Amino acid sequence: MTRILVTGASGLLGINFSLFALENGHEVVGTVNQHALREAPFTTMQVNLSRHGSIEKIIETVRPEIILHTAAMAIIDSCEKHPDLSKRINAEVPGDIARISKRLGIRLVHVSTDAVFDGVSGGYVEDDLPNPLSTYALHKLEGEQQVSSQYPEAVIARVNFFGWSLNGNRSLSEWFFNNLSQGKTVKGFTDVYFCPLLVNDLACLLLKMIQKPLRGVYHVLAPVSLSKYEFGCLIARQFNLNEKLIEPMSWKDGGLQAARSPNLILKVDKLCRDLGETPPSPEAGVAGFVDRWQNGYAGRVRSMASSG
Ligand SMILES: NC(=O)c1ccc[n+]([C@@H]2O[C@H](COP(=O)([O-])OP(=O)(O)OC[C@H]3O[C@@H](n4cnc5c(N)ncnc54)[C@H](OP(=O)(O)O)[C@@H]3O)[C@@H](O)[C@H]2O)c1
């Protein structure tokens, strides 16, 4: 059993990773901020990471062997509105966590984003030069740089994922599912490509990565890409919902506040080589998403919402 501190345990990745690590025999302590968890099967601690010194106290108290740092200001348009807070949470806090982890000899996996790239050419490998387009992406890149300079042995995982969340509407997959199952029309971007993993598959890969002597940047994504429109159609088909309710459109007509990277196809060869396996495809991920709805997992996650 290993003691793992998961920051952002109320978030989409944090809660799913925490449940998975717990099922796999690890001790989990998760941090939450505004969303306390109800009857979580692991210990939770409240912390506002914007307060200087707050994470130090948590780490000193918990003394974990591993930290998975998922907490972030991860809503892209909120980061445009509140750039100072985004800088603090997405750029500075990772540096603080890396510095303390290095000092205390704690293994650190820091979660970053595919959006550090501008998405002009696609096909990115880990050493390609990032070019963030939004405030969120810029600060996430600065967070990566802080982590790698403070603690070169840390792992930085660039990810994109979907799945069942605490409030039932955090992920793109839930957004498609919720709208389509109510018979509502939605727009699907035909010109934004990505490589999303089911969050539970991502949790499994991250746990394997933690247990191997990896260091540095890894792309931890699906090995094939699709457009957001195609992703919505996959959700519709696998849930037997009406895919004609998804209207194809360009992201440029979507009224978004922050610029989006249109081609976020990232290569995962380094991960496949070092882990000895290929991550699941988006089709397999969506099938797992459907299974988890049918077997009550989605409801179990939602039942932990403190207002639920
Ligand atoms: N979702 C994606 O597809 C995606 C794509 C690429 C990269 N990522 C990265 O993956 C990681 C996890 O993303 P996610 O989608 O799981 O995020 P999320 O669902 O938005 O959750 C964010 C988590 O961070 C916590 N948090 C936010 N501000 C905080 C603060 N000031 N102090 C303490 N905790 C704070 C939240 O706590 P409360 O809710 O309790 O306030 C929550 O637990 C992030 O690093 C994100 O950048 C996500």
The ligand as a MOL file (V3000), in Angstrom:
LIG
                    3D

  0  0  0     0  0            999 V3000
M  V30 BEGIN CTAB
M  V30 COUNTS 48 52 0 0 0
M  V30 BEGIN ATOM
M  V30 1 N -10.8420 18.0140 -18.3790 0
M  V30 2 C -9.9880 17.8310 -19.4000 0
M  V30 3 O -10.3180 17.2920 -20.4550 0
M  V30 4 C -8.5560 18.2990 -19.2820 0
M  V30 5 C -7.8430 18.4220 -20.4610 0
M  V30 6 C -6.4990 18.7150 -20.3880 0
M  V30 7 C -5.9030 18.8880 -19.1570 0
M  V30 8 N -6.6250 18.8110 -18.0210 0 CHG=1
M  V30 9 C -5.9220 18.9790 -16.7410 0
M  V30 10 O -6.2840 17.8900 -15.9090 0
M  V30 11 C -6.3150 18.3100 -14.5530 0
M  V30 12 C -7.6460 17.9340 -13.9210 0
M  V30 13 O -8.6750 18.5820 -14.6440 0
M  V30 14 P -10.2050 18.3340 -14.2750 0
M  V30 15 O -10.9840 18.4910 -15.5300 0
M  V30 16 O -10.3170 17.0990 -13.4750 0 CHG=-1
M  V30 17 O -10.4760 19.6090 -13.3680 0
M  V30 18 P -11.8450 20.0380 -12.6350 0
M  V30 19 O -12.8750 18.9840 -12.7900 0
M  V30 20 O -12.1600 21.4230 -13.0890 0
M  V30 21 O -11.4030 20.0700 -11.1100 0
M  V30 22 C -10.4720 20.9990 -10.6540 0
M  V30 23 C -10.0560 20.6050 -9.2600 0
M  V30 24 O -9.1100 21.5780 -8.7970 0
M  V30 25 C -9.5960 22.0840 -7.5610 0
M  V30 26 N -9.2440 23.4880 -7.4300 0
M  V30 27 C -9.5100 24.4960 -8.2980 0
M  V30 28 N -9.1010 25.6640 -7.7750 0
M  V30 29 C -8.5750 25.3740 -6.5570 0
M  V30 30 C -8.0080 26.1670 -5.5210 0
M  V30 31 N -7.9220 27.5010 -5.6160 0
M  V30 32 N -7.5590 25.5450 -4.4170 0
M  V30 33 C -7.6710 24.1890 -4.2940 0
M  V30 34 N -8.2030 23.3940 -5.2180 0
M  V30 35 C -8.6570 23.9820 -6.3490 0
M  V30 36 C -11.0950 21.9200 -7.5910 0
M  V30 37 O -11.6030 21.9250 -6.2640 0
M  V30 38 P -13.1580 22.3190 -5.9340 0
M  V30 39 O -13.9800 21.8420 -7.0920 0
M  V30 40 O -13.4400 21.5570 -4.6630 0
M  V30 41 O -13.2140 23.7870 -5.7560 0
M  V30 42 C -11.2120 20.5740 -8.2680 0
M  V30 43 O -11.0150 19.5420 -7.3440 0
M  V30 44 C -6.0270 19.7950 -14.5640 0
M  V30 45 O -4.6720 19.9880 -14.2680 0
M  V30 46 C -6.3160 20.2260 -15.9890 0
M  V30 47 O -5.5480 21.3380 -16.3460 0
M  V30 48 C -7.9500 18.5500 -18.0550 0
M  V30 END ATOM
M  V30 BEGIN BOND
M  V30 1 1 1 2
M  V30 2 2 2 3
M  V30 3 1 2 4
M  V30 4 1 4 5
M  V30 5 2 4 48
M  V30 6 2 5 6
M  V30 7 1 6 7
M  V30 8 2 7 8
M  V30 9 1 8 9
M  V30 10 1 8 48
M  V30 11 1 9 10
M  V30 12 1 9 46
M  V30 13 1 10 11
M  V30 14 1 11 12
M  V30 15 1 11 44
M  V30 16 1 12 13
M  V30 17 1 13 14
M  V30 18 2 14 15
M  V30 19 1 14 16
M  V30 20 1 14 17
M  V30 21 1 17 18
M  V30 22 2 18 19
M  V30 23 1 18 20
M  V30 24 1 18 21
M  V30 25 1 21 22
M  V30 26 1 22 23
M  V30 27 1 23 24
M  V30 28 1 23 42
M  V30 29 1 24 25
M  V30 30 1 25 26
M  V30 31 1 25 36
M  V30 32 1 26 27
M  V30 33 1 26 35
M  V30 34 2 27 28
M  V30 35 1 28 29
M  V30 36 1 29 30
M  V30 37 2 29 35
M  V30 38 1 30 31
M  V30 39 2 30 32
M  V30 40 1 32 33
M  V30 41 2 33 34
M  V30 42 1 34 35
M  V30 43 1 36 37
M  V30 44 1 36 42
M  V30 45 1 37 38
M  V30 46 2 38 39
M  V30 47 1 38 40
M  V30 48 1 38 41
M  V30 49 1 42 43
M  V30 50 1 44 45
M  V30 51 1 44 46
M  V30 52 1 46 47
M  V30 END BOND
M  V30 END CTAB
M  END
